[in-house]
Amino acid sequence: MFYKTKQSLDQLVQNGSTPGISYQIKTNYLEENNIMGLKSVFPEAEILPRTTENIYDIASLTKVIATTTRILQLIEQQRFQLNDPIQMYLPDFRYNNVTIMHLLTHSSGLAQNIPNFSMNTPEDVMRYVYATPQINAPGTSVTYADANFLLLGYLISKIDGNYETSIQNNILEPLSMTDTSFHPANKKQVIPTELDQTRGLIQGDVHDFKAWTAKSGTGHAGLFSTLSDLSKFRDALMLQHGAPILSEKTWHLMQINHTPGLNRSRGLGWDLRGESVLYHTGFTGTFMVLDLKHQASLIVLSNRVHPSRANPNFVDKRDSIVDTFLEEVTKKKEV
């Protein structure tokens, strides 16, 4: 079952694209968890524990697991609406034509980044977000940008109080995601990421520079999680049409292509890889594929930036692995 997908994932370790990997393939008729390779290569080689409880920095998966889900919950509670301008709630944001929908779909027109912008304090990160220029008219192009989800994180804090507490109380606790947090208690148990010139070996602290500088409350990155916990989130979307964290109406709305005719197909928060196929990646070597139509999923967690991010092989191979998985899902259904 899923031989080609598993072979491709195993090869990521065998060919040195990542020191280690933990992945889960799950359908209505099987659940397979594979853990292989190394937890670290610096300061010394250490075997990756063969457990689904390994804690990884999931990077931009934070955008969908945490921020998107909480934004949609608040919309269900009528705290704001999808088409409200974000400036209604964050008056320091200078563009009055950007809606919450634009931010969720990365179609706000905001630039991907600001080169050489100096960030040393949490205030600098907020200054960066509000300084990000609009390079396209909203709704005309998809440009994946952290600023979109930093703004959504600020919105959650503005409406619901502390961002991290909001995520904990309304997503992690209802799903019993007990090993998922923004600040792991035992940092030495966390799978390390990069050996940074300034920060040294990053382990148990968020890898993303903006999230680390901000210290807390960033909607684009910062969450740590495990295969076991992400599987619980997967089950809520896959088996229960969003329950207990989202309504079925929202669950359907999330899967629709809200950027038709543009350069990328985006659902609410999620990338779309076909009909009812939700997809998202994380810089540290994480990605999730949820084929809701066929009730099949692939969750991949790795330490591909350890000890250095200078290895493009993982990212280069990622899309073909996703394609292979979706092809094998379809073939299984045809048999």
C-alpha positions in Angstrom: 0.0 0.0 0.0 1.3 3.4 -1.0 4.6 1.8 -2.0 5.8 4.7 -4.2 5.0 7.3 -1.7 6.8 5.5 1.1 9.8 4.8 -1.1 10.0 8.5 -2.0 9.8 9.6 1.6 12.3 7.0 2.8 14.7 8.2 0.1 14.7 11.7 1.6 16.7 10.3 4.5 18.7 7.8 2.4 20.0 10.5 0.0 20.7 13.1 2.8 17.8 15.5 2.0 16.9 15.4 5.7 18.6 13.7 8.7 15.3 12.1 9.9 11.7 11.9 9.1 8.4 11.0 10.8 5.4 10.5 8.5 1.9 9.1 8.7 -0.3 7.7 5.9 -3.9 7.3 7.0 -7.1 6.2 5.2 -10.3 4.6 6.3 -8.7 1.2 6.0 -5.1 1.8 7.2 -2.8 3.9 9.4 0.9 3.6 8.9 3.4 5.6 10.9 7.1 5.5 9.8 9.9 7.0 11.7 13.5 6.8 10.4 16.9 8.5 10.4 18.5 10.8 12.9 17.2 13.3 15.5 20.4 15.3 15.1 23.8 15.3 13.6 25.2 18.2 15.8 26.8 18.2 18.3 26.7 14.5 17.7 24.6 12.0 15.8 21.6 10.8 17.7 19.0 8.3 16.5 15.4 9.6 16.0 13.3 7.9 18.7 10.8 5.5 17.0 7.7 7.1 18.3 4.9 9.3 17.0 5.4 11.6 20.0 8.5 13.3 18.6 8.0 17.1 18.9 8.8 19.1 15.8 8.7 22.8 15.0 5.9 22.7 12.4 6.7 26.2 11.1 4.0 27.5 8.7 1.6 24.6 9.4 0.8 27.0 12.3 -1.0 29.1 9.7 -3.6 26.4 9.1 -3.7 24.3 12.3 -3.9 27.4 14.5 -4.6 30.7 12.8 -7.0 29.7 10.0 -9.0 27.5 12.3 -9.4 30.2 15.0 -10.3 32.9 12.5 -13.0 30.7 11.1 -14.3 29.9 14.6 -14.5 33.7 15.3 -16.4 34.2 12.0 -18.9 31.5 13.1 -19.3 33.4 16.3 -20.0 36.5 14.3 -17.2 38.5 15.8 -16.3 39.6 12.3 -17.0 38.6 8.7 -14.9 37.3 5.9 -15.3 40.4 3.7 -14.6 42.9 6.5 -11.6 45.2 5.8 -8.9 44.3 8.2 -8.4 48.0 8.8 -11.7 48.0 10.7 -10.0 46.1 13.5 -6.4 47.1 13.0 -6.5 50.8 12.2 -2.7 51.1 12.0 -2.8 49.0 8.8 -2.6 51.5 5.9 -4.5 49.7 3.1 -8.3 50.0 3.4 -9.0 47.6 0.5 -7.7 44.4 2.1 -10.2 42.1 3.6 -9.9 39.1 6.0 -10.7 36.9 3.0 -7.7 38.4 1.1 -5.4 37.6 4.0 -6.6 34.0 4.3 -6.1 33.4 0.6 -2.8 35.3 0.3 -4.5 37.6 -2.3 -4.0 40.8 -0.4 -1.4 42.1 -2.7 1.1 42.4 0.1 4.8 41.7 -0.8 6.4 38.4 0.2 9.0 40.2 2.3 10.9 43.5 2.8 14.6 42.9 2.0 17.1 44.0 4.7 14.4 45.1 7.2 16.1 45.2 10.6 14.2 43.3 13.3 15.5 43.1 16.9 12.5 43.6 19.1 8.8 42.5 19.1 7.9 46.1 18.1 10.1 45.8 15.1 8.2 42.8 13.9 4.9 44.7 14.1 6.6 47.6 12.4 7.7 45.2 9.6 4.1 44.0 9.1 2.6 47.4 8.9 5.4 48.6 6.6 4.9 45.7 4.1 4.0 47.3 0.8 1.1 46.4 -1.4 2.6 45.3 -4.8 -0.7 44.1 -6.4 -4.3 45.1 -6.2 -6.2 42.8 -3.8 -7.8 39.8 -5.4 -5.7 39.9 -8.6 -2.8 37.6 -7.7 -1.8 35.1 -5.0 1.5 36.0 -3.3 2.3 33.8 -0.3 3.4 36.2 2.5 3.9 35.8 6.2 2.5 39.4 6.7 -1.0 38.1 5.8 -1.0 35.7 8.7 0.8 38.0 11.1 -2.1 40.4 10.6 -4.6 37.6 11.2 -2.7 36.7 14.4 -3.0 40.4 15.5 -6.7 40.2 14.7 -7.2 37.2 16.9 -5.4 39.0 19.8 -7.5 42.1 19.2 -10.8 40.3 19.3 -10.1 37.4 21.6 -7.2 38.4 23.9 -3.9 36.6 23.9 -3.3 34.7 20.6 -1.6 31.7 22.2 -4.3 31.3 24.9 -7.0 31.6 22.3 -5.4 28.8 20.2 -4.9 26.6 23.3 -8.5 27.0 24.6 -10.3 26.7 21.4 -8.3 24.2 19.3 -5.6 22.3 21.2 -7.7 21.5 24.3 -10.9 20.4 22.5 -8.9 18.0 20.3 -6.7 16.8 23.2 -3.6 17.9 21.4 -1.6 17.6 24.6 1.9 17.6 23.1 1.2 20.7 20.9 2.3 24.1 22.2 4.1 27.3 21.4 6.7 26.9 24.1 7.7 23.2 24.7 8.4 22.5 28.4 11.3 20.2 27.8 13.4 21.7 25.0 15.9 18.9 24.9 13.1 16.5 23.8 12.3 18.7 20.7 13.8 17.7 17.4 16.5 20.4 16.7 16.4 22.6 13.6 19.2 24.9 12.4 22.7 25.6 13.7 22.5 29.3 13.5 25.6 31.7 13.5 24.0 33.9 16.1 21.6 31.7 18.0 23.6 28.5 18.1 21.8 25.2 17.8 18.0 26.0 17.8 16.2 23.4 19.8 12.9 23.9 21.5 12.7 27.6 20.4 10.9 28.6 17.2 13.1 28.5 14.1 11.3 31.3 12.2 13.2 34.5 12.8 10.1 36.8 12.9 8.3 34.5 15.4 11.5 34.2 17.5 12.0 38.0 17.6 8.3 38.6 18.4 8.6 36.1 21.3 4.9 35.2 21.1 1.6 35.8 19.3 2.6 35.3 15.7 0.0 33.9 13.4 2.4 32.7 10.7 4.7 30.3 12.7 5.6 29.2 16.2 3.7 26.0 16.9 5.4 22.7 17.9 3.5 19.4 17.4 3.7 15.7 16.9 2.4 13.1 14.4 0.0 11.9 17.0 -1.5 15.3 17.7 -1.7 16.4 14.0 -3.5 13.1 13.4 -6.2 14.2 15.9 -6.6 17.5 13.9 -6.7 15.4 10.7 -9.5 13.3 12.1 -11.6 16.3 13.0 -11.4 17.5 9.4 -11.4 14.1 7.7 -13.9 12.1 9.7 -16.2 14.6 11.5 -16.6 17.4 8.9 -14.8 19.8 11.2 -16.3 18.8 14.6 -15.7 19.7 17.3 -13.7 22.7 16.2 -15.6 23.9 13.1 -19.1 23.7 11.7 -19.9 21.6 8.7 -20.8 24.8 6.8 -17.4 26.2 7.5 -15.8 22.9 6.6 -17.3 23.0 3.1 -16.4 26.7 2.7 -12.8 26.0 3.5 -12.4 23.6 0.6 -13.8 26.0 -2.1 -11.3 27.6 -4.5 -11.6 31.3 -3.4 -9.1 32.5 -6.0 -10.5 31.2 -9.3 -8.7 32.4 -12.4 -5.6 33.5 -10.4 -2.1 32.0 -10.4 -2.8 29.6 -7.5 -5.9 27.9 -6.1 -6.5 28.8 -2.5 -9.1 27.6 0.0 -9.5 29.4 3.3 -6.0 29.3 4.7 -5.1 26.1 2.8 -3.5 25.6 -0.6 -5.6 23.4 -2.9 -4.2 20.5 -4.8 -7.4 19.4 -6.5 -11.0 18.9 -5.6 -11.3 18.8 -1.8 -7.5 18.3 -1.4 -6.1 20.6 1.3 -2.3 21.1 1.4 0.2 23.2 3.3 3.9 23.2 4.0 6.3 24.4 6.6 9.8 25.7 6.1 11.4 23.4 8.6 10.5 20.3 6.5 6.8 19.7 7.3 3.8 19.3 5.1 0.2 17.9 5.2 -2.0 16.7 2.5 -5.7 16.0 3.3 -7.7 14.5 0.5 -11.2 15.0 2.1 -13.0 13.4 -0.8 -11.2 10.1 -0.6 -10.5 10.4 3.2 -6.8 9.9 2.8 -4.0 11.9 4.4 -0.3 12.3 4.5 1.5 14.1 7.3 5.2 14.6 7.1 7.5 16.0 9.8 11.2 16.3 9.3 14.3 18.3 10.4 15.4 19.1 6.9 17.0 22.5 8.1 19.3 20.6 10.5 22.0 21.5 10.7 21.6 23.9 7.8 18.8 25.2 5.6 21.2 25.0 2.6 19.7 21.8 1.2 17.1 22.4 -1.5 16.7 18.7 -2.3 13.8 18.2 0.2 11.8 21.1 -1.2 12.6 20.2 -4.8 11.2 16.7 -4.3 8.2 17.7 -2.1 5.7 18.4 -4.9 6.4 15.1 -6.7 5.9 13.2 -3.5 2.5 14.9 -3.0 1.6 14.1 -6.6 2.6 10.4 -6.1 0.5 10.2 -3.0 -2.6 11.6 -4.6 -2.2 9.3 -7.6 -1.9 6.3 -5.3 -5.0 7.4 -3.4 -7.0 7.5 -6.6 -5.7 4.1 -7.7 -6.6 2.5 -4.4 -10.2 3.9 -4.9 -10.4 2.5 -8.4 -9.4 -1.0 -7.5 
